[in-house]
Amino acid sequence: MTLTAAPFYADICPVGDNAVAYWAMTSDEKRIRLAVWAKDAVRGTVLLFPGRTEYVEKYAASAVDLEQRGYCTIAVDWRGQGLADRLVDNPMVGHVDRFEDYQLDVAAIISAAKELDLPKPYYLIGHSMGGAIGLRALMENLPVKAVAFSAPMWGIHLAPHMRPLAWALGNLMPMLGHGDKNPPGTTLDSYVVSAPFEDNMLTTDQPMFDMMTDQVAKYAALGLGGPSYTWLRESLSETKSLAAKAAPNTPAITFLGTGERIVRTNSIHERMRTWANGSLRMVEGAEHEVLMEKPAIRKEAFDEIAELFAAHE
């Protein structure tokens, strides 16, 4: 793999001016963007798998939290979001042709980490959709010593009466040529731009919410709206497939806010009950973005993550 310099918007990252960004090409010729912090860290490298709609600048503060604990971080703009290649004509539609295509992005991340000679061992943090991608990668022998999940998307939060409709539309609309369109109830607007802070589903920390809003407001190319019908079909199918498989042997910790309203919490509880060397941490009062919550919550979470990683160096 040949990496080339990519833009990184340090001006929207309160602590992100030490990052280096790269373009990387996947095996199916999709261009993704990677960012690396603290290349000279001594305790290893964290592969940071963001959620749907996210981009590397959003994780600058998390990378600094990890650097303070001795870790390098490499984060990714998945295909279809951030500055990576968008996959359909309307760039605000969150789309993937097949959920398994994200594993091609994972392979590119590992290749980049090796090419850049990032410090070993490797660890994983997977948030939301990145938690689903990460779990699949673990099941396919991702070379990490331990993993931390934040509100992993091992199921999508849907009202019981909406779940059959979501399955039906997710399968029917692509067959009718509308796979790149948004399902009902979703929009083309970025959530952080259209939603007020009050009762938002991401964080109870106003400065963090304002940071997310300001980032997308300043660089609209980072924004992403609702998912496509094809993404819906693929994500429902992938989470069902993952649920049918045994938990991997990798040591794991999963953080889940008690206010969670985006991913299916039952799926997380069910998975962690069967993870022999895994533990679930319920975070009182937190919303979806546990790692972007109030400072005390964030510190406790990163301390626990570092403790787990250090136990498996």
N, C-alpha and C positions, 0 to 999 in steps of 0.2 A: 504494500500500500504506500502511496505517496501522499503525504499531508501537505496542504498549502495554507497560507495565512488566511484567516477569516476575520470579519469584524467582531469586535466585542464592545458593547456600549457601556464603558466604565462610568460615564457621567450619570447613569441612572441606577448605579449600584453603590450604596453607601460605603461598602468596603470591598469593591470589586476591581480596583485598579491594578491588582497584581495578577490578573488572569491572562492567559494566552489562549486565543481561539484558533481553531483549525477547521478547514474543510476536509471531509473524508468521503470517499466514494465507496458505496456498498457493492457487493458482488452483482447486484442487478442494476447497477449504474444509477442509483439515487444518491444525490448529494446531501449529506447531513453535516451538522456543525457540532464541534466538540469544544469544550473549554476546560482548561487545566489550571488548577491552583496548587501552589506549594510543591512544585516538582521535586524539591530537595528534602521533603519530609522524610523522617527516619523510621516511621512505624508501619508504612505501607500505603496503599492507594485505595480510596473508596470509589467504586463505580456508582455514580449517582444517577438513578433512572427516574426522571420526572414523570408527572402525570400528564393526562390529556390537556391540551391548550398551553402547556408550559414551555419555557425556554431557559437557556443557561443563566442569563443575568439574574433571574429570579432567585437563584440558589447561591449567589455570592456570599450572603451572610452565613448560610449553612457551611459553605466551604471554609470560611474563616473560623467558624466554631470548630470544624474538624482540624484545621491547621493548628489551632491553639492546643489541640490534644494530640498533635504529632502526625497527622495524616494528610497526604495529598488527595486531591479530588479531581475526577474527570466526569463531567456532566455532558449531556447530549440534547440537541434538538432532534427529536424523532422525526422521521419522514412525515410530511404533511403538517408540520407545525414549526413555530419559531422561524428561523431563517433557512431551515432545511427545505428541500424541494417540496412544494405543494403539489398535490396529486390530482386535483380536478380544476376545472376552469375558474370556479369561484374560490379564491384563496381563503375565504373565511369559513368554508365548510371543512369540518374535521373529518378526514377520510383516510381509510387504508383499504387496499384491495383485498388483502387477506391478513388476518391478525398474525399469522406466522411470519409475515414479512418483517415484523419488528425484530425477529431473531437475526435477520440479515444485518440490521443496525447494530445489534449486540455484538455480532461477529466483528463488525468494523471497529467498535469500541475496543474490543480486546486486541485486535491487530494494532490499533493506534497506541494503546498503552504499552505494547511490546516495542513498537517502533520508537516511541519516545523514551523508552527505558525507564518507565515510571516505577517507583519503588514497590517491591513486593514485601509481604503477601498482599493479595487483593481481597477487598471486602465489598459488600453491596448494601446500598440503601435504595429502596424502591418505594416511591410514593404513588398511591392511587393506581392509575393505569400502569405506571412503572412497576407497581407491585405484581400485577398480572404478568407483565413481560418478564419480570425478574423471576417469578415462581416457575414459569415455563423454562427459562434459561437454567435455573437450578436443576430442574428435572432432566435437562439435557447436558448436565455436567459443567455448568459454568464454574471456572476455576477460582472460587472464592472460599475463604476460610470461615466466614460467618456473615449473617445478613440481618439487617433491620428493615422492617416495613412500617410505613406510615399510612394508615387507612387504605390498605391494599384493595384494589378493585378485583376481588374474587367473586363478586356478584354486583349487580347494579340495583340501586334502590328504586323500586317501582311499586306502586300500589298493586295489591294482588289482582284486582280486576284489570289492570293495565298490562300485566305481564303477557297473557296470551295474545293481546293485540300487538304488543311490541314484537313478539316472535313472528306473528303473521305478516305485519308490515315490513319487517326487516327482511323477510324472504321474498315477499311478493313484489315490492317496489323495485328492487334491482332487476327482477325478471321483466318488468314493464319499462325498463330503461330509465328509471328515476333513482338509481342507487346513489347518485351524487347529490340528492336533495335532502333537506332537513326534515326530520319527523315532526309531527304536530307538537306544540309546546316548547319547541326550541327556536332560537333566533340566530341571525348572523352576527349579532353583537357580541363582543367580548364581555363575559360576565362581570369582570371588575369595573368595566366602564359603565355598564347599564344598571348595576345593582347598587343601592345605597349601603353604607356601612351597617346601618341598623338592621339586625336580623339577617345579615349575610351568612352564607353557608360555609365560608372559608376559615375565618379567624375572628376571635374576639379582641384582637390587638389592633387598635386603630392605626398606629404608625405602620405596621406591616401591611394592612389593607391599603393605606394611602400609597405606600411604595409600589404595590402591584398596580394600582390605578394609574399612578404617574408614569410608570414604565411604559405601559401600553398607550397612554395618551401621547407620550413624546415620540414613541416609535411604533406607529400603527402596524408596521409589518410584522411585529411580534404577536399581534392579536390573533385570536381565533374564536369563531362562534360555535354553534352547536354541531353535533356529529351528523354524518350522513346516514342514510338508511343502510348502506353497506357496512359502515363502521358498527352500527347497531347490531346487524346480523352477525358480524364477525365477533364482536365482543360477547354477545350472549352465547354464541357457540363455544368460544374459547373458555369462558368462565365455567360453563357446564362441563367441558372436557377436563379442565383442571380439577374440578371438584371430584371427579371420578378417579383421580389418581392419588396414590399414597403420598404423604408428606416426604420430602427428601430428608437426608440425614444431617444437613447443614445446621449448625447451631443458629438459632433465630430468636429475635425479639420483635413483637408487633405492637405498635402504639395505635390506640383507637380512642378518639374523643367521645365523651358521653353525649355530645350534641350532634354526632354524625348524621348527615341527611343526604349524602351523595352516593356512597357505596352501600351495599347490602351487608349490614352488620352481622346477621345470622351466619352468612357464609364465612366471615372471619372467625367467629366463635367456633363454628364447626371445624374449620381447618386447624385452628390452634389447639383444640382439644385432642387432636390426633397427631400433633407434632411432638414426637418423643422428647427432643431436646430443644423445644421452643417454648416461649412464654408470651402471654398477652398482658399488656399494660393498659388498663383503662385510665384515661386522663380526664378527670372531673372537670366539666365545664368547657372542654375544648371542642372546637368544630373540626372540619375536615383536615386543615393544614396544621397538624400538631407541631411540626418543625418550624412553623411560622406563627406560633402563638405568642402569648405574653412572655417576657424574658424569663421568668421563673420556670415556666413550663418547658421552654426551649432548653434552658440550662440542664434541668433534670433529665430531659430526654437525651441530650447529647452526652451527658455524663454516663448514662446507662449504656448507650451505644458504644462509647469508648471502652467501658468496662468489659462488655461482651467481646469486642474486637481484641482487646489486650489479652483476654483469656485464651485466645486462639491464634496467637502470633506464630 
